[in-house]
């Protein structure tokens, strides 16, 4: 029965990985797209290991009689090498301990295995973003900003908006109507709410967020993906670090979570 538990754990973990990586897009909730081949390979390997363990367990009962004989060992009356269980014919280990069992803590591994198989946890969202400091955006050289296109409203990422507001001495963002997409994160105080994007370098463990505060329009429900249009919220000196990374919203529209939801990029197809 203990060996059956080992086999079941290996197979369940492998099938769970294959379910979220090979037969669905759920893996994108936890890792970047480039990790998919590794997840599939890991799932296949775990299933094969489980099958090998099951085959090994099936063969051992057939081999044991030939190896153990009648259990009397060399001592005949139990007084020889195998008589007291300390020799070659005792418990098969020579020191009176059975190491074939599964540690109790291994039972906890069934929880993530079953979770992957039957219920994939939701993607990272406002809970994560509200409990960590925003990602520091890269500093752009004074002449490193390209002219903005004349499109209105102007599609822009949260990172680009932040850089334009706090670093662009040309103040190109002033008076421009912009359009940004992200999910809703409630703000603790001071009015407004946050438009947020979460970025992964590798997996959910290294997640970082970038936020733009939105004023003037009611906040949809937390974690709702929305597209917001508006203009820079005039607070502080535009083009310096004192400028507020905030927007006076004009319209808010609910949208589907983009495929590239774990990047601060324009939604694909926009």
Beta strands, then each sheet from edge to edge (+ up, - down):
strand 1: 154-155
strand 2: 178-186
strand 3: 193-199
strand 4: 208-215
strand 5: 225-232
strand 6: 246-254
sheet 1: 1+ 2+ 3- 4+ 6+ 5-
end
